[in-house]
Each structure stands twice: as structure tokens, then as C-alpha cells.
């Protein structure tokens, strides 16, 4: 009993089990004047792993001109002009870092013009050392990819458009 509130140890164990089974890092329940929060710590990525911070160095300048069709499809003149209620707009469910491929050098989950199925993984967001799969809300064609690999994203930020 803490501060006049009695917690059910079995409920806390069940919540901890749910964390392990689902790879979540935190879960919180609240009811009336009670609140239970269970969190777990995920070990940091080992040095040299894909998502560990890269060593600081200046990249060599590279000139790459995207194909005109791809450049036009990828460009968003004003992200605020996007229809945030579009059924195919994938927005970030959390604050984190977006990755378009499962690991460096691997093929990206999606490309412009690619066909995707509903529920297909379109990118990963790393949050608190946990990689969360972000899935397509519907089947269709990827018409815009609004993030670059390795860029920080905010909650609700538009990431991908599937039409």
C-alpha cells in the first residue's frame, strides 16, 4: 500500500508480461484516482550496430540528381497543405528517429511508386532504444515519402502518403 492506494501485484505482473510479449517499453493504466505505470529498460545498441550513433566525420560531397518524376513526387511544397485526414497518410505515432530500411545497406521497406498492402511495414521509428514498425493504413501506391532516413520525427508528423 502506497499513499493510501493499494496496488494489485498480480495486475502489475500481468502488465510486465504484456510489455515483454509485445516489445513495448512502457504501459500505463489509470482508473479514478489510481494510476499504474510499468516500464522496462532496453539495453543500448552495441557499438558498431546499425542504429548506434555513427562516428562524427565530414562526408565527401556527392552530387546526385534524382529522376524528375521522383523529385516531383517526393517534393512537398508546403507540408501544412497536406490533408491530415487523408486515409492513406501515415503519421508518426511517437517522437523518435525514422528509418526507411531494416538495417544499413538493406533495401528500403518502400520506394516511391511501390504498391503496399494494408498492414505492411513502411518504416521504423526508434524511440527509447526500441524499434517500432510503422504499418500502412491501407493498400495502395506510395506517392510521397516525407522523411529522410535517420531524421528525428515528432508525434503526428506526416511520414508517408499511400494513395
N, CA, C and O of each residue as an XYZ file, in Angstrom:
652
protein
N       0.849     -1.165      0.000
C       0.000      0.000      0.000
C       0.899      1.234      0.000
O       1.807      1.367      0.820
N       0.613      2.150     -0.965
C       1.417      3.349     -1.104
C       0.506      4.559     -1.110
O      -0.381      4.653     -1.958
N       0.701      5.484     -0.191
C      -0.085      6.704     -0.159
C      -1.579      6.467     -0.086
O      -2.348      7.248     -0.646
N      -2.016      5.409      0.590
C      -3.430      5.135      0.721
C      -4.016      4.368     -0.452
O      -5.201      4.038     -0.435
N      -3.214      4.075     -1.475
C      -3.693      3.338     -2.650
C      -3.106      1.936     -2.610
O      -1.901      1.764     -2.427
N      -3.953      0.950     -2.779
C      -3.480     -0.428     -2.755
C      -3.369     -0.924     -4.199
O      -4.314     -0.794     -4.977
N      -2.210     -1.492     -4.554
C      -1.967     -1.994     -5.895
C      -2.011     -3.512     -5.891
O      -1.566     -4.157     -4.942
N      -2.537     -4.057     -6.935
C      -2.641     -5.495     -7.114
C      -1.357     -6.001     -7.775
O      -1.098     -5.713     -8.943
N      -0.553     -6.761     -7.013
C       0.724     -7.263     -7.527
C       0.522     -8.142     -8.755
O       1.352     -8.119     -9.664
N      -0.564     -8.918     -8.804
C      -0.823     -9.761     -9.979
C      -1.080     -8.907    -11.217
O      -0.643     -9.258    -12.313
N      -1.775     -7.807    -11.055
C      -2.038     -6.910    -12.180
C      -0.731     -6.321    -12.705
O      -0.538     -6.208    -13.916
N       0.160     -5.948    -11.798
C       1.452     -5.391    -12.203
C       2.267     -6.454    -12.941
O       2.899     -6.150    -13.952
N       2.260     -7.689    -12.452
C       2.981     -8.777    -13.141
C       2.409     -9.005    -14.543
O       3.156     -9.216    -15.499
N       1.084     -8.959    -14.657
C       0.451     -9.147    -15.959
C       0.853     -8.024    -16.922
O       1.107     -8.273    -18.101
N       0.907     -6.800    -16.419
C       1.340     -5.687    -17.256
C       2.789     -5.869    -17.701
O       3.131     -5.592    -18.850
N       3.631     -6.332    -16.791
C       5.036     -6.587    -17.138
C       5.130     -7.677    -18.205
O       5.949     -7.583    -19.119
N       4.300     -8.703    -18.092
C       4.283     -9.765    -19.104
C       3.867     -9.208    -20.463
O       4.436     -9.573    -21.492
N       2.878     -8.331    -20.459
C       2.434     -7.715    -21.710
C       3.570     -6.918    -22.343
O       3.748     -6.953    -23.560
N       4.344     -6.198    -21.522
C       5.489     -5.445    -22.043
C       6.464     -6.369    -22.764
O       6.906     -6.076    -23.875
N       6.792     -7.485    -22.123
C       7.741     -8.427    -22.729
C       7.189     -9.047    -24.000
O       7.901     -9.156    -24.998
N       5.928     -9.455    -23.973
C       5.320    -10.139    -25.119
C       5.178     -9.228    -26.332
O       5.286     -9.688    -27.469
N       4.938     -7.952    -26.103
C       4.673     -7.029    -27.206
C       5.861     -6.147    -27.555
O       5.773     -5.343    -28.483
N       6.968     -6.277    -26.836
C       8.156     -5.450    -27.058
C       7.909     -3.969    -26.777
O       8.629     -3.115    -27.294
N       6.902     -3.659    -25.966
C       6.692     -2.286    -25.541
C       7.695     -1.960    -24.447
O       8.227     -2.860    -23.797
N       7.951     -0.682    -24.244
C       8.869     -0.289    -23.176
C       8.142      0.297    -21.983
O       8.718      0.431    -20.903
N       6.860      0.652    -22.176
C       6.133      1.288    -21.090
C       4.636      1.081    -21.298
O       4.154      1.071    -22.431
N       3.906      0.916    -20.197
C       2.457      0.819    -20.243
C       1.918      1.485    -18.991
O       2.500      1.373    -17.912
N       0.798      2.179    -19.146
C       0.215      2.889    -18.009
C      -1.298      2.710    -18.038
O      -1.927      2.807    -19.091
N      -1.865      2.450    -16.880
C      -3.309      2.342    -16.719
C      -3.736      3.300    -15.626
O      -3.046      3.455    -14.618
N      -4.876      3.941    -15.827
C      -5.393      4.792    -14.763
C      -6.893      4.580    -14.647
O      -7.602      4.395    -15.636
N      -7.341      4.614    -13.418
C      -8.750      4.411    -13.124
C      -9.078      5.239    -11.900
O      -8.452      5.081    -10.852
N     -10.051      6.116    -12.026
C     -10.451      7.015    -10.943
C      -9.222      7.739    -10.396
O      -8.597      8.514    -11.120
N      -8.863      7.500     -9.135
C      -7.728      8.181     -8.521
C      -6.464      7.333     -8.514
O      -5.476      7.716     -7.888
N      -6.472      6.197     -9.191
C      -5.316      5.299     -9.200
C      -4.630      5.323    -10.560
O      -5.270      5.510    -11.595
N      -3.333      5.134    -10.535
C      -2.567      5.070    -11.774
C      -1.430      4.076    -11.573
O      -0.715      4.134    -10.573
N      -1.265      3.156    -12.540
C      -0.157      2.193    -12.502
C       0.635      2.375    -13.779
O       0.070      2.348    -14.872
N       1.937      2.561    -13.649
C       2.837      2.693    -14.794
C       3.940      1.665    -14.627
O       4.620      1.626    -13.601
N       4.112      0.825    -15.652
C       5.165     -0.183    -15.640
C       6.062      0.106    -16.832
O       5.573      0.247    -17.953
N       7.363      0.196    -16.608
C       8.314      0.482    -17.682
C       9.486     -0.470    -17.563
O       9.814     -0.955    -16.480
N      10.104     -0.724    -18.690
C      11.307     -1.556    -18.677
C      12.406     -0.848    -19.440
O      12.145     -0.034    -20.326
N      13.625     -1.166    -19.087
C      14.793     -0.546    -19.710
C      15.335     -1.515    -20.749
O      15.570     -2.688    -20.458
N      15.527     -1.016    -21.953
C      16.086     -1.808    -23.043
C      17.572     -1.487    -23.113
O      17.948     -0.315    -23.124
N      18.429     -2.515    -23.162
C      19.864     -2.233    -23.233
C      20.208     -1.449    -24.497
O      19.577     -1.621    -25.540
N      21.202     -0.601    -24.390
C      21.641      0.210    -25.525
C      22.187     -0.685    -26.633
O      22.683     -1.783    -26.380
N      22.085     -0.191    -27.864
C      22.621     -0.928    -29.011
C      24.128     -1.046    -28.862
O      24.782     -0.080    -28.468
N      24.700     -2.222    -29.172
C      26.143     -2.371    -29.051
C      26.867     -1.455    -30.027
O      26.349     -1.125    -31.094
N      28.072     -1.050    -29.644
C      28.862     -0.181    -30.507
C      29.042     -0.829    -31.870
O      29.305     -2.027    -31.973
N      28.899     -0.030    -32.902
C      29.072     -0.547    -34.256
C      27.808     -1.152    -34.824
O      27.812     -1.577    -35.979
N      26.713     -1.211    -34.060
C      25.482     -1.768    -34.605
C      24.849     -0.744    -35.527
O      25.259      0.416    -35.553
N      23.868     -1.166    -36.268
C      23.216     -0.327    -37.278
C      22.711      0.972    -36.702
O      22.893      2.027    -37.308
N      22.085      0.920    -35.553
C      21.425      2.100    -35.039
C      22.220      2.821    -33.960
O      21.737      3.806    -33.402
N      23.420      2.357    -33.652
C      24.256      3.080    -32.711
C      24.696      4.380    -33.380
O      24.779      4.446    -34.607
N      24.973      5.391    -32.604
C      25.370      6.677    -33.174
C      26.639      6.510    -34.008
O      27.615      5.929    -33.534
N      26.637      7.010    -35.236
C      27.813      6.860    -36.090
C      28.927      7.794    -35.636
O      28.667      8.826    -35.018
N      30.177      7.426    -35.946
C      31.277      8.309    -35.590
C      31.152      9.614    -36.373
O      30.682      9.617    -37.511
N      31.571     10.715    -35.767
C      31.471     12.013    -36.414
C      32.579     12.156    -37.445
O      33.759     12.012    -37.125
N      32.195     12.439    -38.675
C      33.165     12.703    -39.730
C      32.476     13.491    -40.821
O      31.253     13.431    -40.953
N      33.237     14.222    -41.596
C      32.675     15.010    -42.670
C      32.474     14.127    -43.892
O      33.430     13.513    -44.366
N      31.253     14.048    -44.414
C      31.039     13.257    -45.615
C      31.611     13.973    -46.837
O      31.659     15.202    -46.890
N      32.040     13.184    -47.806
C      32.531     13.744    -49.055
C      31.341     14.279    -49.828
O      30.278     13.657    -49.817
N      31.486     15.414    -50.500
C      30.362     15.941    -51.254
C      29.999     15.001    -52.407
O      30.874     14.484    -53.101
N      28.718     14.793    -52.595
C      28.237     13.914    -53.654
C      27.130     14.640    -54.395
O      26.218     15.194    -53.781
N      27.213     14.635    -55.700
C      26.161     15.263    -56.499
C      25.292     14.164    -57.078
O      25.747     13.366    -57.897
N      24.032     14.125    -56.649
C      23.095     13.137    -57.149
C      21.848     13.877    -57.585
O      21.250     14.617    -56.804
N      21.463     13.682    -58.819
C      20.243     14.310    -59.322
C      19.153     13.255    -59.388
O      19.284     12.293    -60.145
N      18.075     13.406    -58.614
C      17.004     12.422    -58.676
C      16.271     12.524    -60.006
O      16.270     13.570    -60.653
N      15.658     11.436    -60.393
C      14.863     11.434    -61.611
C      13.768     12.477    -61.465
O      13.214     12.619    -60.375
N      13.432     13.216    -62.521
C      12.442     14.289    -62.402
C      11.106     13.812    -61.844
O      10.504     14.517    -61.033
N      10.630     12.653    -62.246
C       9.340     12.159    -61.747
C       9.413     11.895    -60.253
O       8.484     12.216    -59.512
N      10.524     11.307    -59.812
C      10.676     11.029    -58.385
C      10.806     12.320    -57.593
O      10.234     12.442    -56.510
N      11.554     13.286    -58.123
C      11.731     14.548    -57.415
C      10.389     15.255    -57.264
O      10.096     15.810    -56.204
N       9.576     15.240    -58.308
C       8.273     15.898    -58.240
C       7.354     15.188    -57.247
O       6.630     15.840    -56.495
N       7.383     13.853    -57.245
C       6.511     13.100    -56.347
C       6.949     13.256    -54.900
O       6.111     13.284    -53.998
N       8.251     13.357    -54.670
C       8.760     13.432    -53.303
C       8.628     14.828    -52.719
O       8.540     14.991    -51.502
N       8.614     15.841    -53.587
C       8.588     17.216    -53.097
C       7.222     17.568    -52.522
O       6.186     17.265    -53.114
N       7.240     18.198    -51.385
C       6.018     18.711    -50.791
C       6.279     20.192    -50.583
O       7.035     20.579    -49.692
N       5.648     21.024    -51.415
C       5.891     22.455    -51.347
C       5.586     22.995    -49.956
O       6.354     23.784    -49.405
N       4.477     22.573    -49.400
C       4.070     23.051    -48.084
C       3.473     21.877    -47.319
O       2.314     21.530    -47.545
N       4.246     21.244    -46.401
C       3.704     20.110    -45.652
C       2.394     20.449    -44.946
O       1.576     19.558    -44.713
N       2.181     21.709    -44.604
C       0.937     22.098    -43.957
C      -0.248     21.967    -44.912
O      -1.399     21.900    -44.479
N       0.041     21.929    -46.216
C      -1.025     21.812    -47.215
C      -1.522     20.375    -47.366
O      -2.522     20.138    -48.044
N      -0.846     19.427    -46.751
C      -1.286     18.030    -46.821
C      -2.617     17.871    -46.115
O      -2.879     18.526    -45.107
N      -3.455     16.998    -46.648
C      -4.731     16.690    -45.999
C      -4.441     15.718    -44.862
O      -4.233     14.527    -45.092
N      -4.428     16.228    -43.641
C      -4.081     15.399    -42.489
C      -5.151     14.359    -42.174
O      -4.937     13.490    -41.328
N      -6.301     14.437    -42.847
C      -7.354     13.447    -42.652
C      -7.385     12.432    -43.790
O      -8.274     11.582    -43.844
N      -6.422     12.520    -44.692
C      -6.343     11.570    -45.810
C      -6.200     10.166    -45.235
O      -5.343      9.944    -44.379
N      -7.022      9.204    -45.685
C      -6.976      7.855    -45.100
C      -5.662      7.115    -45.346
O      -5.376      6.126    -44.672
N      -4.866      7.579    -46.298
C      -3.599      6.911    -46.576
C      -2.393      7.639    -46.014
O      -1.259      7.240    -46.275
N      -2.614      8.705    -45.242
C      -1.498      9.439    -44.664
C      -0.999      8.703    -43.429
O      -1.761      8.448    -42.496
N       0.270      8.367    -43.429
C       0.898      7.707    -42.279
C       1.583      8.799    -41.469
O       2.481      9.481    -41.963
N       1.153      8.960    -40.220
C       1.766      9.947    -39.346
C       2.505      9.230    -38.221
O       2.221      8.075    -37.903
N       3.439      9.928    -37.640
C       4.232      9.340    -36.570
C       3.400      9.189    -35.303
O       2.807     10.159    -34.833
N       3.351      7.974    -34.743
C       2.613      7.774    -33.500
C       3.435      8.133    -32.263
O       2.964      7.991    -31.135
N       4.669      8.602    -32.484
C       5.566      8.865    -31.355
C       6.702      9.777    -31.784
O       6.895     10.029    -32.974
N       7.440     10.260    -30.823
C       8.661     11.013    -31.077
C       9.788      9.994    -31.206
O       9.877      9.066    -30.402
N      10.639     10.156    -32.199
C      11.747      9.218    -32.377
C      12.549      9.548    -33.610
O      12.551     10.684    -34.084
N      13.236      8.536    -34.132
C      14.052      8.681    -35.329
C      13.526      7.703    -36.370
O      13.358      6.518    -36.086
N      13.265      8.202    -37.580
C      12.696      7.383    -38.652
C      13.797      6.683    -39.442
O      14.840      7.269    -39.733
N      13.548      5.426    -39.781
C      14.445      4.638    -40.639
C      13.592      3.980    -41.717
O      12.534      3.421    -41.429
N      14.060      4.053    -42.955
C      13.295      3.520    -44.080
C      13.695      2.094    -44.438
O      13.040      1.460    -45.265
N      14.756      1.583    -43.830
C      15.233      0.224    -44.101
C      15.479     -0.491    -42.777
O      15.694      0.153    -41.750
N      15.447     -1.821    -42.802
C      15.655     -2.558    -41.553
C      17.085     -2.468    -41.024
O      17.312     -2.657    -39.829
N      18.047     -2.184    -41.896
C      19.448     -2.024    -41.495
C      20.199     -1.322    -42.616
O      19.722     -1.305    -43.750
N      21.365     -0.741    -42.330
C      22.118     -0.042    -43.373
C      22.459     -0.990    -44.517
O      22.819     -2.148    -44.303
N      22.339     -0.474    -45.724
C      22.669     -1.272    -46.899
C      21.544     -2.180    -47.355
O      21.598     -2.721    -48.459
N      20.523     -2.358    -46.525
C      19.391     -3.204    -46.897
C      18.423     -2.409    -47.760
O      18.401     -1.179    -47.720
N      17.638     -3.115    -48.528
C      16.623     -2.459    -49.344
C      15.619     -1.766    -48.425
O      15.278     -2.290    -47.364
N      15.148     -0.593    -48.832
C      14.152      0.095    -48.003
C      12.836     -0.671    -47.992
O      12.551     -1.457    -48.896
N      12.043     -0.431    -46.964
C      10.732     -1.063    -46.866
C       9.852     -0.650    -48.044
O       9.108     -1.465    -48.589
N       9.945      0.638    -48.434
C       9.127      1.168    -49.525
C       9.951      2.088    -50.408
O      10.998      2.585    -49.992
N       9.477      2.313    -51.625
C      10.046      3.292    -52.541
C       8.880      4.043    -53.173
O       7.740      3.582    -53.120
N       9.160      5.192    -53.767
C       8.111      5.933    -54.455
C       7.526      5.072    -55.565
O       8.258      4.445    -56.331
N       6.216      5.050    -55.642
C       5.535      4.278    -56.668
C       5.313      2.820    -56.314
O       4.668      2.088    -57.064
N       5.844      2.391    -55.172
C       5.703      0.985    -54.774
C       4.270      0.713    -54.332
O       3.613      1.574    -53.747
N       3.799     -0.488    -54.618
C       2.493     -0.938    -54.147
C       2.690     -1.519    -52.750
O       3.632     -2.274    -52.513
N       1.794     -1.163    -51.827
C       1.855     -1.700    -50.468
C       0.507     -2.297    -50.097
O      -0.536     -1.885    -50.604
N       0.551     -3.263    -49.212
C      -0.661     -3.890    -48.689
C      -0.995     -3.254    -47.346
O      -0.113     -2.748    -46.652
N      -2.258     -3.281    -46.990
C      -2.657     -2.767    -45.681
C      -1.931     -3.572    -44.606
O      -1.911     -4.802    -44.652
N      -1.340     -2.878    -43.644
C      -0.621     -3.538    -42.560
C       0.839     -3.833    -42.869
O       1.558     -4.334    -42.004
N       1.290     -3.535    -44.079
C       2.694     -3.766    -44.451
C       3.572     -2.723    -43.765
O       3.194     -1.555    -43.682
N       4.744     -3.137    -43.270
C       5.680     -2.204    -42.647
C       6.212     -1.250    -43.700
O       6.698     -1.676    -44.747
N       6.116      0.067    -43.413
C       6.619      1.066    -44.348
C       7.878      1.750    -43.834
O       8.656      2.288    -44.622
N       8.085      1.735    -42.524
C       9.316      2.280    -41.942
C       9.392      1.902    -40.472
O       8.462      1.318    -39.916
N      10.507      2.241    -39.857
C      10.704      2.010    -38.425
C      10.884      3.360    -37.741
O      11.422      4.300    -38.325
N      10.431      3.439    -36.507
C      10.744      4.602    -35.679
C      11.403      4.085    -34.410
O      10.841      3.277    -33.670
N      12.613      4.578    -34.185
C      13.332      4.222    -32.966
C      12.937      5.222    -31.884
O      13.076      6.433    -32.053
N      12.446      4.693    -30.782
C      12.091      5.528    -29.637
C      12.560      4.803    -28.389
O      12.157      3.668    -28.135
N      13.397      5.446    -27.621
C      13.921      4.876    -26.380
C      14.575      3.511    -26.617
O      14.332      2.559    -25.875
N      15.397      3.431    -27.649
C      16.174      2.227    -27.986
C      15.310      1.054    -28.445
O      15.783     -0.081    -28.501
N      14.051      1.322    -28.772
C      13.149      0.292    -29.273
C      12.728      0.675    -30.687
O      12.398      1.832    -30.948
N      12.739     -0.296    -31.601
C      12.362     -0.051    -32.982
C      10.914     -0.474    -33.177
O      10.554     -1.634    -32.975
N      10.098      0.483    -33.571
C       8.668      0.274    -33.735
C       8.323      0.248    -35.209
O       8.659      1.175    -35.945
N       7.653     -0.813    -35.646
C       7.242     -0.924    -37.041
C       6.042     -0.020    -37.270
O       5.068     -0.051    -36.518
N       6.128      0.778    -38.312
C       5.014      1.640    -38.695
C       4.415      1.017    -39.952
O       5.114      0.772    -40.936
N       3.126      0.769    -39.901
C       2.457     -0.010    -40.952
C       1.565      0.879    -41.818
O       1.098      1.933    -41.387
N       1.344      0.421    -43.059
C       0.468      1.126    -43.993
C      -0.979      1.017    -43.509
O      -1.430     -0.075    -43.162
N      -1.710      2.129    -43.480
C      -3.088      2.095    -43.013
C      -4.051      1.493    -44.035
O      -5.177      1.125    -43.701
N      -3.594      1.399    -45.282
C      -4.433      0.850    -46.344
C      -3.554      0.390    -47.491
O      -2.376      0.742    -47.565
N      -4.129     -0.394    -48.379
C      -3.411     -0.833    -49.580
C      -3.400      0.314    -50.579
O      -4.334      1.115    -50.620
N      -2.357      0.395    -51.378
C      -2.282      1.442    -52.389
C      -0.873      1.624    -52.894
O      -0.032      0.731    -52.786
N      -0.628      2.797    -53.450
C       0.670      3.145    -54.022
C       1.306      4.246    -53.190
O       0.632      5.203    -52.808
N       2.594      4.120    -52.907
C       3.328      5.141    -52.161
C       3.555      6.318    -53.103
O       4.289      6.207    -54.085
N       2.914      7.453    -52.792
C       3.055      8.632    -53.654
C       3.986      9.680    -53.068
O       4.511     10.520    -53.800
N       4.198      9.642    -51.758
C       5.132     10.580    -51.131
C       5.810      9.915    -49.952
O       5.168      9.229    -49.157
N       7.107     10.124    -49.846
C       7.880      9.748    -48.663
C       8.382     11.072    -48.109
O       9.204     11.739    -48.738
N       7.898     11.452    -46.946
C       8.107     12.795    -46.424
C       9.236     12.905    -45.416
O       9.443     13.975    -44.844
N       9.972     11.823    -45.184
C      11.087     11.859    -44.239
C      12.324     11.263    -44.899
O      12.233     10.442    -45.812
N      13.457     11.690    -44.421
C      14.739     11.132    -44.839
C      15.170     10.108    -43.801
O      14.836     10.259    -42.626
N      15.898      9.074    -44.194
C      16.370      8.087    -43.216
C      17.228      8.752    -42.135
O      18.087      9.585    -42.425
N      16.973      8.365    -40.888
C      17.770      8.859    -39.773
C      17.358     10.224    -39.253
O      18.059     10.810    -38.428
N      16.222     10.741    -39.728
C      15.795     12.062    -39.256
C      14.862     11.943    -38.057
O      14.048     11.022    -37.988
N      14.980     12.868    -37.118
C      14.066     12.875    -35.976
C      12.649     13.234    -36.444
O      12.475     14.059    -37.341
N      11.653     12.613    -35.835
C      10.256     12.909    -36.152
C       9.503     13.199    -34.865
O       9.875     12.736    -33.786
N       8.455     13.963    -35.001
C       7.601     14.347    -33.874
C       6.292     13.587    -33.940
O       5.925     13.057    -34.989
N       5.596     13.533    -32.832
C       4.280     12.915    -32.780
C       3.361     13.627    -33.772
O       3.302     14.856    -33.793
N       2.642     12.852    -34.598
C       1.689     13.410    -35.542
C       2.292     13.921    -36.830
O       1.558     14.359    -37.716
N       3.616     13.877    -36.964
C       4.274     14.371    -38.174
C       3.969     13.453    -39.355
O       4.076     12.234    -39.224
N       3.586     14.018    -40.520
C       3.341     13.206    -41.713
C       4.640     12.517    -42.163
O       5.695     13.149    -42.228
N       4.551     11.213    -42.472
C       5.725     10.447    -42.857
C       5.643      9.929    -44.297
O       6.591     10.066    -45.070
N       4.504      9.336    -44.642
C       4.338      8.675    -45.932
C       2.884      8.868    -46.371
O       1.975      8.918    -45.542
N       2.683      8.974    -47.682
C       1.327      9.059    -48.223
C       1.094      7.877    -49.145
O       1.841      7.666    -50.100
N       0.048      7.103    -48.853
C      -0.341      5.943    -49.657
C      -1.690      6.276    -50.290
O      -2.668      6.535    -49.589
N      -1.732      6.267    -51.627
C      -2.994      6.579    -52.316
C      -3.454      5.385    -53.127
O      -4.496      5.446    -53.780
